[in-house]
Every structure is written in structure tokens, then in C-alpha cells.
């Protein structure tokens, strides 16, 4: 499936370790890190601003973004 067929990246919280690589990779600075319970994970609060550059997908070593 190509990136263009998806409206924006989706964070799979169960796979996300909260490493912050997607936060650092995003040129638009759209990702944040949030805490749920005792776990940190990435979040995309304004997905409509995503330019679909794909840098976050490439940087995530845990396949936590789709």
C-alpha cells in the first residue's frame, strides 16, 4: 500500500516504545510523546497537517507507524 493512499500515519500504541525518533524525523514537528499509565508513546494530534513525506515511517525501528 502506498503512503499516498493513506490520509496520514497512524500510531500503533501497542508497538510504540516512545523512543522519539518519529518526533525528531518529522519536518513539520507534528508528533508528540504522551504518557498513558506508565508507558510513553508517540501521538499525532494534528494529522490533517501531515504532508505524507514518510520520514517518520522510515525512522521508526519498531514498525509502530502505518
Secondary structure as UniProt FT lines:
FT   HELIX           3..5
FT   TURN            13..15
FT   HELIX           21..25
FT   TURN            27..28
FT   STRAND          31..36
FT   TURN            37..38
FT   STRAND          39..44
FT   TURN            45..46
FT   HELIX           47..49
FT   HELIX           55..59
FT   TURN            61..62
//
